[in-house]
Amino acid sequence: HDMEAVVSTQSTGGRDTPTDVQRVRNDAQNFMKITQTISEKLHRTIRYLGEVTSTVPHNGSVYSAEKEFQLSHEQCALILERLGKLVEKSRDRVREEPMDDL
């Protein structure tokens, strides 16, 4: 295909023929279409990555649910720890109280 263009250009004395011009136009149009497609895919990817890295929930994401679960789990662990300390303090108080009632 490229060889035909070279031969065609040589036979016309280096001038562009209508076929050569049309071929260049077609190549340019194809290039622009491909560039547009790549640009659209990049924009979609960038938008998706923006959603994933922000706190905004996005389609197919379980990140916020996982994060919420993790925070709830940590809160429960903290509450259990504090309850454990309260139980220990209560036991200590019961041991320290005099047994006058007996």
C-alpha positions in Angstrom: 0.0 0.0 0.0 2.8 2.4 1.0 4.9 1.2 -2.0 2.0 2.1 -4.3 2.0 5.6 -2.9 5.7 6.0 -3.5 5.5 4.7 -7.1 2.4 6.9 -7.7 4.2 10.0 -6.4 7.3 9.3 -8.4 5.3 8.9 -11.6 3.6 12.2 -11.2 6.9 14.0 -10.7 6.5 14.5 -6.9 3.1 16.2 -7.1 0.3 14.9 -5.0 -2.4 13.2 -6.9 -6.1 13.3 -5.9 -5.7 9.7 -4.7 -2.7 10.7 -2.5 -4.6 13.6 -1.0 -7.7 11.4 -0.3 -5.4 8.8 1.3 -3.9 11.4 3.6 -7.3 12.8 4.5 -8.6 9.3 5.3 -5.5 8.6 7.4 -6.0 11.9 9.2 -9.6 11.2 9.9 -8.8 7.7 11.2 -6.1 9.2 13.4 -8.6 11.7 14.8 -11.2 9.0 15.5 -8.7 6.9 17.3 -7.5 9.9 19.3 -11.1 10.8 20.2 -11.7 7.2 21.4 -8.5 7.2 23.5 -9.4 10.6 25.0 -12.9 9.4 25.9 -11.5 6.2 27.6 -9.0 8.3 29.5 -11.7 10.7 30.7 -13.8 7.7 31.9 -10.8 6.2 33.7 -9.9 9.4 35.3 -13.5 10.0 36.5 -13.6 6.4 37.8 -10.3 6.9 39.7 -11.6 10.1 41.1 -14.6 8.4 42.5 -12.6 5.5 43.9 -10.1 7.8 45.7 -12.8 10.1 47.1 -15.5 9.2 49.7 -18.2 9.3 47.1 -19.7 5.9 46.6 -19.4 4.6 43.1 -20.8 1.6 41.1 -19.3 -1.7 42.1 -17.6 -0.2 45.2 -17.8 -1.9 48.6 -15.1 0.4 50.0 -17.5 2.6 52.0 -19.3 -0.5 53.4 -15.9 -2.1 54.3 -14.7 1.2 55.9 -17.9 1.6 57.9 -17.7 -2.0 59.1 -14.0 -1.5 60.1 -14.9 1.7 62.1 -17.8 0.0 63.8 -15.6 -3.0 64.7 -13.0 -0.6 66.2 -15.8 1.2 68.2 -17.1 -2.1 69.5 -13.6 -3.1 70.6 -13.1 0.2 72.3 -16.5 -0.1 74.1 -15.6 -3.7 75.3 -12.3 -2.5 76.5 -13.9 0.3 78.5 -16.5 -2.0 79.9 -13.8 -4.4 81.0 -12.1 -1.6 82.9 -15.4 -0.6 84.5 -15.9 -4.2 85.6 -12.4 -4.3 87.1 -13.1 -1.0 89.0 -16.4 -2.4 90.3 -14.7 -5.6 91.5 -12.0 -3.5 93.2 -14.7 -1.4 94.9 -16.6 -4.4 96.1 -13.4 -5.9 97.6 -12.5 -2.6 99.3 -15.9 -2.1 100.9 -16.1 -3.2 104.5 -18.4 -6.1 105.2 -20.2 -4.4 108.0 -23.5 -5.8 106.9 -22.6 -9.3 108.0 
